[in-house]
Amino acid sequence: MDFSVSDFVWTILTKDPFPTHEYKKLAARKIGPMEIIENINQNAYCLQLLSHIHIADVFNVKHLILMLVMLLLAVRWFLIQG
């Protein structure tokens, strides 16, 4: 999936960018929405992270979900639940 600068995305967090003592198993797995501020290459994007998030601001495309896709999935889940 291709993203553009100024798109908003959800970021999937893995334990890789965190120091051992800071990663919590039960912490949120997705954060966002975050704005894309730079396209590094086909596979990497720089995001505008919140000030309290102390990790690198460059993410692989496989860890990004377009905000619109998340909204559509939430609506679908809501409709299924009835």
Secondary structure, DSSP 8 states (H G I E B T S, - for coil): ----TT-EEEEE--STTS-TTT--TTS-SEEEEEEEEEEEETTEEEEE--TT--S-SEEEGGGEEEHHHHHHHHHHHHHHH-
